[in-house]
Amino acid sequence: MPTAVVTGAGGGLGRAIAGRLARDGHAVAVFDIDGAGAQATCDGIGDEGGSARAYVVDLRDVSAIDTAMRDADAALGPVQVLVNNAAIFPAGPVLDVTAGDYDDVIAVNQRAYFFAAQAAARLMRTAGRGGAIVNIGSITQHGGWSELVPYAVTKGAAAALTRALATELGPFEIRVNCVAPGAFPTRAEEMQGDLEAYSKRIIDSQALKRRGELDDVAAAVSFLAGPESSFITGQTLNVDGGWIMA
């Protein structure tokens, strides 16, 4: 059974992606710093008849990423899909961001994406079966969001990393794409004071007049990870209800 590794899958969007890939027929390696959350995701997959294993991984530790990736490949089956999803999003005025704040966001949202992709691509190349890497970006890369500068920077980097990796890994039949969600019901919304007003602002900004669901993003990841997108690489797919288009 092929294995899909999903980082930050202990809850929220990562959990939805992990569940969808399990239903697609993958064994799922759930990477998260939250061991209880990771196990809960695995339990949910198991309840649906799928196969999953939890890995407690601090993505700031490059050696831990490599060790967990190789273990997943040996224990669950060949790693053929990687979804770089984990991210942190400290919010605050740009003039108050410290070097420590900035370095943490870069470590989790940017550096870990690179080294997880490197570790997975090494396994995919050795197996000779190709594979798919999907980076989770964000429409915040386009700018216009205040008090999220470090986060927005890393999401722009995710799109750039996608194109660079796609070019270099293409000869090994490893495809690399990016999904850039708009606003979805995740922990990030906890920072909003008036959720009703916040939802109204989002819907007013979108062409589609409903809130997106986590399964909408998971479906896009499933497509880019699966055989129906076998000739698509280096692309960023906005899943935002038409927000950026507007």
C-alpha positions in Angstrom: 0.0 0.0 0.0 1.4 3.4 -0.9 2.0 5.8 1.9 1.0 9.5 2.2 2.8 11.6 4.7 0.8 14.6 6.0 2.5 17.2 8.2 0.4 19.0 10.8 -2.3 16.4 10.6 -3.2 16.3 14.2 -6.3 18.4 13.6 -8.0 21.0 11.4 -7.1 21.0 7.7 -4.3 18.4 8.1 -6.8 16.0 9.6 -9.2 16.5 6.8 -6.5 15.9 4.2 -5.2 12.8 6.0 -8.7 11.3 6.1 -9.3 12.0 2.4 -6.0 10.4 1.4 -6.8 7.4 3.5 -10.2 7.0 1.7 -8.2 7.3 -1.5 -6.4 4.1 -0.5 -3.2 5.4 1.1 -1.7 4.4 4.4 -1.2 7.7 6.1 1.7 8.8 8.3 0.5 11.6 10.5 3.3 14.0 11.5 2.5 16.4 14.3 4.1 17.9 17.3 0.8 17.1 19.2 1.0 13.4 19.8 -2.6 13.2 21.2 -4.0 15.0 18.1 -2.0 12.9 15.8 -3.3 9.7 17.4 -6.8 11.0 17.3 -6.5 11.5 13.5 -5.2 7.9 13.2 -8.0 6.6 15.3 -10.5 8.3 13.1 -8.9 6.8 10.0 -8.9 3.4 11.6 -12.6 3.7 12.5 -13.2 4.1 8.7 -11.1 1.0 7.9 -8.0 2.8 6.9 -4.4 2.5 8.0 -2.4 5.2 9.7 0.4 5.7 12.1 1.1 8.7 14.3 4.6 10.3 14.5 5.4 13.0 17.0 7.7 15.3 15.0 9.0 18.7 15.8 9.3 20.1 12.3 12.0 22.5 13.4 14.3 19.5 13.8 15.5 18.4 10.4 16.9 15.1 11.6 13.6 14.2 13.1 11.8 14.8 9.8 14.2 12.5 8.0 14.0 9.8 10.7 10.2 9.8 10.7 10.0 9.8 6.9 12.3 6.8 6.6 10.4 5.0 9.3 7.0 5.6 7.6 8.4 4.3 4.4 9.6 1.1 6.0 6.7 0.5 8.3 3.7 1.5 6.2 4.8 1.2 2.6 6.6 3.3 0.0 6.1 7.0 0.5 4.5 8.2 -2.7 2.7 11.3 -1.5 3.9 14.2 0.8 1.6 17.0 1.9 3.4 19.8 3.5 0.6 21.3 5.6 1.9 22.2 9.0 2.1 25.9 9.7 2.1 28.4 12.5 0.5 31.8 12.2 1.4 34.3 15.0 -0.4 37.5 14.4 0.8 40.9 15.4 1.9 44.3 14.1 5.0 44.1 11.9 6.9 46.6 14.1 6.5 44.2 17.1 7.8 41.0 15.4 10.9 39.7 17.1 13.8 37.7 15.5 12.6 34.7 17.5 9.0 35.0 16.2 10.2 35.3 12.7 12.7 32.4 12.9 10.0 30.1 14.3 7.6 30.8 11.4 10.4 30.3 8.9 11.5 27.0 10.5 8.0 25.5 10.5 6.4 27.0 7.5 9.3 27.2 5.1 12.4 25.3 6.1 10.5 22.2 7.1 8.7 22.2 3.8 12.0 22.0 2.0 13.5 19.3 4.1 10.4 17.2 4.2 10.3 17.4 0.4 13.9 16.5 0.2 13.5 13.5 2.5 10.4 12.2 0.6 12.0 12.8 -2.8 15.0 10.8 -1.9 12.8 7.8 -1.1 10.7 8.3 -4.2 13.7 8.5 -6.4 15.2 5.4 -4.9 12.0 3.4 -5.3 11.8 4.6 -8.9 8.0 4.9 -8.9 7.7 8.7 -8.9 5.4 10.5 -6.5 3.6 13.7 -5.7 4.4 16.5 -3.3 1.6 19.0 -2.4 2.6 22.1 -0.5 -0.2 24.0 1.3 0.2 27.7 0.6 -2.3 30.5 1.1 -3.9 33.3 -0.8 -2.2 35.6 1.8 0.9 35.4 -0.4 -0.8 37.9 -2.7 -0.6 40.6 0.1 -3.2 42.8 1.6 -3.5 41.1 5.0 -2.2 43.1 8.0 -0.4 41.7 11.0 0.5 38.4 9.2 3.7 39.4 7.5 6.0 36.4 8.5 3.2 34.0 7.7 2.5 35.6 4.3 6.2 35.6 3.5 6.4 31.8 4.1 3.3 31.2 2.0 4.8 33.0 -0.9 7.9 30.9 -0.4 5.7 27.7 -0.6 4.6 28.7 -4.1 8.2 29.5 -5.2 9.5 26.3 -3.7 6.8 24.4 -5.6 8.0 25.7 -9.0 11.7 25.1 -8.2 11.2 21.6 -6.9 8.9 20.7 -9.8 11.7 21.6 -12.3 14.4 19.7 -10.5 12.3 16.6 -9.5 10.4 16.2 -12.8 13.0 13.9 -14.4 12.2 11.4 -11.5 8.5 11.6 -12.2 7.9 13.4 -9.0 5.3 16.1 -9.4 5.1 19.1 -7.1 2.1 21.4 -6.8 0.7 23.9 -4.3 -2.8 24.4 -3.0 -3.5 27.9 -1.7 -6.6 28.0 0.4 -8.7 31.1 1.2 -10.3 31.5 4.6 -11.6 28.2 6.1 -12.9 27.3 9.6 -9.6 26.4 11.3 -7.8 27.5 14.5 -6.8 30.8 12.8 -10.4 32.0 13.2 -10.0 31.9 16.9 -8.1 35.2 16.5 -11.2 36.9 15.2 -13.4 38.7 17.7 -16.7 38.7 15.9 -17.0 35.5 13.9 -20.3 36.5 12.3 -18.9 39.7 11.0 -15.7 38.0 9.9 -17.7 35.4 7.9 -19.7 38.1 6.3 -16.5 39.9 5.2 -15.2 36.7 3.7 -18.4 35.9 1.8 -18.6 39.4 0.5 -15.1 39.1 -0.9 -15.8 35.8 -2.7 -17.5 35.0 -5.9 -19.1 32.0 -4.3 -21.4 33.1 -1.5 -20.8 30.4 1.0 -18.0 29.5 3.4 -15.6 26.9 2.2 -15.3 23.6 4.0 -12.1 21.7 4.9 -13.2 19.0 2.6 -13.0 21.4 -0.3 -9.3 21.8 0.3 -8.8 18.1 0.9 -10.4 17.3 -2.5 -8.0 19.6 -4.3 -5.1 17.9 -2.5 -6.5 14.5 -3.4 -6.6 15.5 -7.1 -3.1 16.8 -7.2 -1.8 13.7 -5.3 -3.6 11.3 -7.6 -3.3 9.8 -11.1 -5.8 12.2 -12.7 -3.2 15.0 -12.4 -0.3 13.0 -13.7 0.7 15.8 -16.2 0.3 18.7 -13.8 3.3 20.0 -12.0 4.7 23.3 -10.7 1.2 24.8 -10.3 -0.6 26.7 -7.6 -4.3 26.1 -7.3 -6.3 28.7 -5.4 -9.1 27.1 -3.4 -10.8 30.3 -2.3 -14.3 30.6 -3.7 -13.0 33.2 -6.2 -11.6 35.6 -3.6 -8.3 36.4 -5.4 -10.0 36.5 -8.8 -12.2 39.4 -7.5 
